[in-house]
């Protein structure tokens, strides 16, 4: 198995087998509440990037994956830049996040839509239980960097969040991050 290196102060991964992906604003259609403002912004703006080391086949029981995410500072209107968010395909699998740099919020939601957050600061460790959707927002003025470890059989269910969203959104209200009930289209 290849050896990878973790740059301890930046959280970055290096070595054979490390996968890197980026998400630009153009790839986050309907993620933010104010879609009109998102469309009017620079679509090439980098919102976040992820690295992952996945030494075993996805879905293989008993394996672990290791990752790094960097979310850049900014907002769409008053909603903080954030990841898309997901449940795990195998719902009862958990995950760990730990913050390396910056300030942010881990936004969590149960299957009934109840949404809450945990503040992320350097050194904070966050256990995400099974059956809980999660996403991360950068609430600071510098990049937010965190690492993650999750089971190789967990999988990622982005479709549920794309369809239903989270029960609340993290918005800047009076200069501070605040969860605000999600405004959903009523049909």
N, C-alpha and C positions, 0 to 999 in steps of 0.2 A: 504494500500500500504506500502511496506517495506521502511524503512529509510536507505538511504545510506549516507556515509561520504566522503567528499572531503578533502584530505590532501592538504592544501592550498599551501605549499611550493614545493611539488613534483607533484601536479596535480593528484595523484593516487586516485582511488575510492575504497571504501570498503563497504561491506554490502551485505545483501541478495539480490540476483537478478543481481549482477554485473557479467558480462560475460568477460572472458579474452581469448585472442587468440594470438598466436605468429606466426611470419613468419621467417623461416630459409632460408638461401641462396638456399638450395635444392628446396624450394617451389617457387622460383622466376625465373624459366626458361623463357628465352626470354624477361625478363623485362629490362635487361641491354644490351647496344649495343654490348659489347664484351663478347659474350656467351662462347667462348673458355676459357677466363680468369675466368669467373664465375665458369665454370665446374672444373677448376683446383684448386679452393680455397676450404677451409674447408666447406663442405656442411652443417655441423651442426651449423655453425656460426649464431647466432641470429641477424637478421637485424632490426626487429621492433616487438613491441607488442602493442596490443590495448586492452582497456577495454571499456565496454559499459554498460549503464543502460538503459533498454528499458522497461518502465513500462506498455506500452500498446502494443497490437498486431501490428505487422508490417503491414503497409498499412492502418491502421486506421487514418482517417482524424482528424486533430486537436490535435494530440499527439506530444510530443517532446521526442527526445532521447538525451542522454548526454554521451560523451565519452572522453577518454584519450588515447593519442598515445605517445610512446617513440621510437625514431629512434636512433640506436646506430651509433657512428662515424665509418667511413671507406669508402672505394671506391672499385669498380670493375674497374681495370685499372685506368682511371682518371675520372670515373663517380661516383658521390656521392651515398652512400646508400640512398634509397628512398622507399616510398610506391608504390604499384602497380598503383594507380590512377584509377579514375572512373568518369563517368557522373552519374547523378541520373536517375533512371528508369523513374520517373515522372520528365521530363526534366526541368520544370519551378520551381522546388523547390530550395531554397537557403540554405546556411549553414554558421555558424560562426566558425572560429578557433581563438584561442588566445594562445600565446606562454607563457609558464611558465619558461622554462629553456633552455639554449643552444642557438645555432645560426643555422639558416637554411633558406630555401627558399620554399615558396608556389608557385608551378608551376601551371599556369592556361592556359586553351586552349578553344577557342570557337569552334563551330561546323565546321568551315571552316579550322581549324588547326592552326590559329594564336595563338602563344604561348608567354606568358610573365610571369614575376615572381614578387613576393613581398617578401622582406626580412623579415624574422621572427627573432625577438629578444625578450627577456623577457618583457612582458607587451604589445607587439604589438597585435592588434585585426584586424582580417581579415574577411571581408564580401565576401562570394562567391555567386555571383548571380546565378539564374537558368540558364540552358543551357550552363554551363561552367564546363568542366572537371577539375579535380584538383588532385594533388599529392604533397607530401612534401619530400624534401631532407634535410639531415643533412650536413651542410657545415662546421661544427666546429669540435673541438677535444674532445668534451664531448657529452653526450647524449642530444638529442633535445626532449623536452617534450612540448606537447601542448594539450589543451582541445578543444572539439567541441560540438556544439549543432545543431541538424538538425530535420526536421519534420519526424514523423513516417511514413508518406506516401511517402517519397522520394525514397526509394529503392536504390540499387547500381547496376550500369551497368559496370561491369569490362570487359565484352566481347568485347565491342567496342575498348577499349584501348589495350587489348591483340591482337586484329586483326590489328588495324591501328596505334597504338602508339600515342605519342604526336608529334606535329610539330617540337619540338626542345628538346634537352637533356641538362641537367645541368652538365657541365664538368668542371674540374679544368684546366684552361689555364693560364700559367705563374703564378701559385700559387694563382689564384683567381677564384671564381665561375663565369662561363659564359654560357649563353644559346648558343648552337651550333645547327644549322639546323640538323634535324634527317636524318641520312643516311638510306634510305629504299631500299630494294631489288627492282631492276627494272626488270620486267618480260617481 
